[in-house]
Amino acid sequence: MAAAEPAKRRPRADGGTARRRPTGDRAAPSRSGGAAGAIRSAVEQLGTLLGRVPESVSAIRPTDDGWEADVEVLELERVPETTSVMATYRVTLDKKGDLVAYERKRRYTRGQIDRR
């Protein structure tokens, strides 16, 4: 299987390339450095509160007050792995990247596929 191609960069006037940056007055946590920093912050802080290591982040979005992220967490490990119980947590971070709220939005088995 071929590896995925890296994200394309927009050419700059000076011949180099630059990543496209979002416009507007959206929040970017100063201590955590934009969306990537917000993800790291959400994973770290939620893991500390739950006492479990989050497995992935399935969504991240800027808000007027900071960031919101959906974080996937293994809640109950079972054999086979496809029957393990997972949960999606909605995490709210302020502009500094501090966790201000979280709630469990959904529980499901690891092998479950969403039907739409």
Secondary structure, DSSP 4 states (H G I P E B T S, - for coil): -PPPPPPP-EEPTTS-EE-----SS----TTTTHHHHHHHHHHHHHHHHHTS-EEEEEEEEEETTEEEEEEEEEEE--SSGGG-EEEEEEEEEETTS-EEEEEEEEEEETT-----
